[in-house]
Amino acid sequence: MAVSPDRARALALALPAATEAPHFHRTAFRTPRKTFATLDPVAGDINLMFDPDLRDHFCERAPGAFSPVPGGWGRMGATRCDLASVEEAVLVAALNAAHALAAPKPRKRR
């Protein structure tokens, strides 16, 4: 049931064009456009950069694993995922959703 921080890192980096970079005491996972998740391997959690609708969806789907990040980031959709409480398949779905929001927008044809 639990997902290790190393496994969460591997899952995030398996997404298209995903890279990692230091982000304060966390590791950020980015698309070429922006950050979609940050991992704290010591605390055993990953924050996912959702919109409010996705935040609500995952918090309702797995309330023991997902919760809004406290404060303004949480109001904008940022969501904490407790790796000890999440099933891998649910984390994969959450990472895919956050990654899709952060993916480069398609160019408009003229």
C-alpha positions in Angstrom: 0.0 0.0 0.0 2.7 2.5 1.0 4.9 4.2 -1.7 8.5 4.8 -0.7 10.0 8.3 -1.5 12.4 6.6 -4.0 9.5 5.0 -5.8 7.6 8.3 -5.8 10.7 9.9 -7.4 10.9 7.2 -10.0 7.2 7.6 -10.9 7.5 11.4 -11.2 10.6 11.2 -13.4 9.0 8.5 -15.7 6.5 11.2 -16.9 7.3 12.8 -20.3 9.9 15.6 -20.2 10.0 15.5 -16.3 13.1 16.7 -14.6 14.1 17.3 -11.0 15.7 20.2 -9.2 16.3 21.3 -5.6 13.4 23.3 -4.1 14.3 24.4 -0.6 14.4 21.2 1.5 12.3 19.4 -1.1 12.9 18.0 -4.6 10.8 19.7 -7.3 9.6 17.7 -10.4 9.0 19.9 -13.4 7.8 19.9 -17.0 9.6 22.4 -19.3 6.8 24.8 -18.3 6.5 24.5 -14.5 6.6 22.4 -11.3 4.0 19.7 -10.9 5.1 18.1 -7.6 7.6 18.5 -4.7 8.9 15.6 -2.7 10.1 15.6 0.9 11.8 12.2 1.4 12.3 12.8 5.1 8.7 13.7 5.9 7.5 11.0 3.4 5.1 13.3 1.5 4.7 14.7 -2.0 2.9 17.9 -2.8 1.0 17.9 -6.0 0.2 21.1 -7.9 -3.5 20.7 -8.7 -6.3 23.1 -9.4 -9.1 23.3 -6.8 -11.2 20.7 -8.7 -8.5 18.1 -8.8 -7.6 18.8 -5.2 -11.2 18.1 -4.2 -11.4 15.0 -6.4 -8.3 13.3 -4.8 -9.1 14.5 -1.3 -12.5 12.8 -1.7 -11.1 9.7 -3.4 -8.5 9.0 -0.8 -9.1 11.2 2.3 -6.5 9.3 4.4 -3.8 10.0 1.8 -4.6 13.5 0.4 -5.2 16.8 2.1 -5.0 20.4 1.0 -1.7 22.1 1.7 -2.3 24.6 4.5 -2.8 28.3 3.6 -2.9 30.0 0.2 -1.2 27.3 -1.8 -3.9 24.8 -0.7 -6.7 27.2 -1.6 -5.2 27.4 -5.1 -5.2 23.6 -5.3 -1.8 22.4 -3.9 -2.4 19.0 -2.3 -0.3 17.0 0.2 -0.1 13.3 -0.3 1.1 11.1 2.5 3.2 8.4 0.9 2.7 5.9 3.7 -1.1 6.0 3.1 -1.4 6.1 -0.6 -1.8 3.2 -3.0 0.6 3.3 -5.9 -2.1 3.3 -8.6 -3.8 6.4 -7.0 -0.4 8.2 -6.8 0.3 7.5 -10.4 -3.1 8.9 -11.4 -2.4 12.0 -9.2 1.1 12.5 -10.7 -0.4 12.2 -14.2 -3.1 14.8 -13.4 -0.6 17.3 -12.0 1.8 16.7 -14.8 -0.9 17.3 -17.4 -1.7 20.7 -15.8 1.9 21.7 -15.9 2.6 20.5 -19.5 3.4 23.1 -22.1 0.3 24.4 -23.8 -0.1 23.5 -27.5 0.8 26.3 -29.9 -2.1 27.9 -31.7 -2.0 27.5 -35.4 -2.2 30.7 -37.4 
